[in-house]
Amino acid sequence: MDRDFLIDLFVDFGPVTIRRMFSGFGISADGTNFALALRSGLYFRADEITIPQFEAEGSRPFQYQTRTKTVTVGSYWQLPARLFDDSEELAEWARAALAAAQRAAMRKRAKVRKASAKKPVKKKVTKSAQRRIGKAMRPPKLGERRRKRAHRSG
């Protein structure tokens, strides 16, 4: 799939941004990536709401091979081939994929907020540790500098 083909494919959906990614393209709208166009096909973002629709069409999640195993990416599912000939229905599927990507982004932001909302635990510092830290932080006195230089040279 080339860039021009993808632009034509999404004409009923609306404007999309197409960027080189891996061995193909990443497709986004409103700053949210919702599709991948790779050598093996076109994959749309899916979640618990949209996966049953993909399963009903006989689609499979995106998979790739490493040297040791096959990795399945359950958040991207292959677009049914019949939709390449029906740009209006493809636009509906694309809107659903964009919504799934936006829901995933909202969940991710909520997790980040929750993690940053936790207050850090203050460690109790002993007096001797405070003295060591204070001594290390202050510059040496004039006499200490001379002694250190004399010690190094002699």
C-alpha positions as CSV (number, residue, x, y, z in Angstrom):
1,M,0.0,0.0,0.0
2,D,1.3,3.4,-0.9
3,R,0.5,6.8,0.6
4,D,-1.8,7.9,-2.3
5,F,-3.9,4.7,-2.0
6,L,-4.3,5.3,1.7
7,I,-5.4,8.9,1.2
8,D,-8.0,7.7,-1.4
9,L,-9.1,5.0,1.0
10,F,-9.9,7.4,3.8
11,V,-11.6,10.1,1.7
12,D,-15.0,9.4,3.3
13,F,-13.6,9.3,6.8
14,G,-11.9,12.7,6.6
15,P,-8.4,14.1,6.7
16,V,-5.7,11.7,8.0
17,T,-2.0,12.1,8.7
18,I,0.1,9.3,7.2
19,R,3.6,8.8,8.5
20,R,6.3,6.2,7.8
21,M,6.4,3.6,10.5
22,F,8.1,0.3,10.7
23,S,7.7,-1.4,7.2
24,G,4.6,0.7,6.4
25,F,2.6,3.6,7.6
26,G,1.0,4.9,10.8
27,I,-2.4,6.6,10.2
28,S,-3.7,9.1,12.6
29,A,-6.5,11.7,12.9
30,D,-6.6,14.6,15.5
31,G,-3.2,13.5,16.7
32,T,-4.3,10.0,17.6
33,N,-2.8,7.0,15.8
34,F,-5.7,4.6,15.0
35,A,-4.4,2.4,12.1
36,L,-1.3,0.7,10.7
37,A,-0.8,0.0,7.0
38,L,1.9,-2.8,6.7
39,R,2.9,-5.2,4.1
40,S,0.5,-7.8,5.5
41,G,-2.5,-5.5,5.4
42,L,-4.4,-2.6,7.1
43,Y,-4.9,-2.9,10.8
44,F,-7.3,-0.8,12.9
45,R,-7.1,0.0,16.6
46,A,-9.5,-2.2,18.6
47,D,-10.7,-2.6,22.2
48,E,-13.2,-4.7,24.1
49,I,-16.0,-2.8,22.4
50,T,-14.9,-3.2,18.8
51,I,-13.1,-6.6,18.9
52,P,-16.4,-8.6,18.6
53,Q,-17.1,-6.8,15.3
54,F,-13.7,-7.9,14.0
55,E,-14.2,-11.4,15.2
56,A,-17.6,-11.6,13.5
57,E,-15.8,-10.7,10.2
58,G,-13.2,-13.4,10.7
59,S,-10.4,-10.9,11.2
60,R,-7.3,-11.6,13.3
61,P,-5.1,-9.5,15.5
62,F,-1.8,-8.1,14.2
63,Q,1.1,-10.6,14.6
64,Y,4.8,-10.6,13.8
65,Q,7.6,-13.0,14.1
66,T,10.8,-12.7,16.2
67,R,13.6,-15.2,16.1
68,T,12.1,-17.2,18.9
69,K,8.3,-16.6,18.9
70,T,5.2,-15.1,17.3
71,V,4.1,-11.9,19.0
72,T,0.3,-11.0,18.9
73,V,-0.7,-7.4,19.3
74,G,-4.3,-7.6,20.5
75,S,-4.9,-3.8,20.1
76,Y,-4.7,-3.8,16.3
77,W,-6.9,-6.0,14.2
78,Q,-6.8,-6.6,10.4
79,L,-9.5,-4.8,8.4
80,P,-11.8,-7.2,6.5
81,A,-10.9,-7.2,2.8
82,R,-14.4,-6.4,1.7
83,L,-14.2,-2.9,3.2
84,F,-11.6,-1.9,0.6
85,D,-14.4,-1.7,-1.9
86,D,-16.8,0.2,0.4
87,S,-15.3,3.5,1.5
88,E,-18.4,4.6,3.4
89,E,-18.4,1.5,5.6
90,L,-14.7,1.7,5.9
91,A,-15.2,5.2,7.3
92,E,-17.5,3.9,10.0
93,W,-14.9,1.3,11.0
94,A,-12.2,4.0,11.0
95,R,-14.4,6.2,13.3
96,A,-14.8,3.2,15.7
97,A,-11.0,2.6,15.6
98,L,-10.3,6.2,16.3
99,A,-12.8,6.1,19.3
100,A,-11.0,2.9,20.5
101,A,-7.6,4.7,20.3
102,Q,-9.0,7.7,22.2
103,R,-10.4,5.5,24.9
104,A,-7.0,3.8,25.3
105,A,-5.3,7.2,25.5
106,M,-7.8,8.3,28.2
107,R,-7.1,5.1,30.3
108,K,-3.3,5.7,29.9
109,R,-3.6,9.4,31.0
110,A,-5.7,8.3,34.0
111,K,-3.0,5.8,35.1
112,V,-0.3,8.5,34.8
113,R,-2.3,10.9,36.9
114,K,-3.0,8.3,39.5
115,A,0.6,7.4,39.7
116,S,1.8,11.0,40.0
117,A,-0.9,11.8,42.6
118,K,0.8,9.5,45.2
119,K,2.8,11.5,47.7
120,P,6.4,10.6,48.0
121,V,7.5,9.1,51.3
122,K,10.0,11.2,53.2
123,K,12.9,9.4,54.6
124,K,14.0,10.3,58.1
125,V,17.6,11.5,58.1
126,T,19.7,11.0,61.2
127,K,21.8,13.9,62.7
128,S,25.1,12.2,61.8
129,A,23.9,11.9,58.2
130,Q,22.9,15.5,58.1
131,R,26.4,16.5,59.3
132,R,28.0,14.4,56.6
133,I,25.7,15.9,53.9
134,G,26.3,19.4,55.2
135,K,30.1,18.9,55.3
136,A,30.1,17.5,51.8
137,M,28.0,20.4,50.5
138,R,30.0,23.3,51.9
139,P,33.2,24.5,50.2
140,P,36.4,23.7,52.1
141,K,37.9,26.4,54.3
142,L,41.1,28.2,53.3
143,G,43.3,26.2,55.7
144,E,41.7,22.9,54.6
145,R,42.6,23.7,50.9
146,R,46.3,24.3,51.8
147,R,46.5,21.1,53.8
148,K,44.9,19.1,50.9
149,R,47.3,20.6,48.4
150,A,50.3,19.8,50.7
151,H,49.0,16.3,51.3
152,R,48.7,15.7,47.5
153,S,52.1,17.0,46.6
154,G,54.0,15.4,49.3
